[in-house]
Amino acid sequence: MTSPATTPTGSTRPLWAALIVLTAVLVGAAAAMLSIAGGVPIPLAVIAGGGAFGGTVALLLAIAHFLADGRA
């Protein structure tokens, strides 16, 4: 008797999206903290952190798309 093959029915996209956002939050927070430590006013440090967050999300989404595409 053979057992039916088990295949995952769910998508891993939400997991990857959460990992990308979490990584971007950490990078953005680090950029803001380093800006504050460097003597930048807090509002400008928040802008620097937001820029780092956005850049990290864009970069990681591009990398994920490249790796998932399967074409070189």
Backbone torsions as a table, in degrees:
resi	resn	phi	psi	omega
1	MET	NA	132.6	179.5
2	THR	-106.2	144.6	178.1
3	SER	-90.9	148.1	-179.6
4	PRO	-66.5	145.0	179.7
5	ALA	-67.3	135.0	178.5
6	THR	-98.0	122.9	177.1
7	THR	-122.2	141.7	179.1
8	PRO	-69.0	133.1	-178.1
9	THR	-93.8	-19.7	-177.5
10	GLY	-87.6	157.8	177.4
11	SER	-90.5	150.0	178.1
12	THR	-94.4	4.8	-179.9
13	ARG	-58.3	-44.5	179.1
14	PRO	-61.7	-35.6	178.4
15	LEU	-66.2	-45.5	178.7
16	TRP	-64.3	-40.2	178.6
17	ALA	-62.6	-42.0	178.4
18	ALA	-64.5	-40.7	178.6
19	LEU	-65.4	-40.8	178.7
20	ILE	-65.0	-45.5	-179.7
21	VAL	-66.1	-40.9	179.0
22	LEU	-62.2	-44.5	178.2
23	THR	-62.7	-42.0	180.0
24	ALA	-65.9	-36.6	176.7
25	VAL	-63.7	-43.0	178.8
26	LEU	-63.9	-42.2	178.8
27	VAL	-66.3	-42.4	178.6
28	GLY	-63.5	-41.9	178.1
29	ALA	-65.4	-40.5	178.3
30	ALA	-64.2	-40.6	178.8
31	ALA	-64.0	-41.6	178.6
32	ALA	-65.8	-42.7	179.3
33	MET	-63.7	-42.7	179.1
34	LEU	-66.7	-34.5	176.6
35	SER	-65.5	-43.6	178.4
36	ILE	-63.6	-42.1	179.0
37	ALA	-64.4	-26.4	179.4
38	GLY	-84.5	-0.3	176.5
39	GLY	95.4	11.6	178.4
40	VAL	-78.8	139.5	176.2
41	PRO	-59.5	150.6	-174.0
42	ILE	-57.0	-44.1	178.9
43	PRO	-60.1	-37.3	177.9
44	LEU	-72.5	-31.1	176.2
45	ALA	-67.0	-36.6	177.2
46	VAL	-65.2	-40.1	177.8
47	ILE	-64.9	-41.1	177.4
48	ALA	-62.4	-42.1	177.6
49	GLY	-64.2	-39.3	177.2
50	GLY	-65.6	-39.2	176.6
51	GLY	-64.5	-41.1	177.8
52	ALA	-65.5	-38.5	177.2
53	PHE	-61.6	-50.8	-178.9
54	GLY	-61.9	-42.4	178.6
55	GLY	-64.6	-38.7	179.3
56	THR	-67.5	-42.1	177.8
57	VAL	-61.5	-45.6	-179.3
58	ALA	-62.3	-44.4	-179.3
59	LEU	-64.3	-46.4	-177.6
60	LEU	-68.8	-35.2	175.3
61	LEU	-66.3	-38.1	177.3
62	ALA	-65.2	-41.6	178.2
63	ILE	-65.0	-43.3	179.5
64	ALA	-63.3	-39.9	178.4
65	HIS	-65.2	-42.6	179.3
66	PHE	-62.3	-44.0	-177.8
67	LEU	-71.4	-34.0	-177.9
68	ALA	-80.8	-19.3	-175.9
69	ASP	-68.9	-40.3	178.5
70	GLY	85.8	-5.9	176.7
71	ARG	-107.0	143.2	-179.4
72	ALA	-102.1	NA	NA
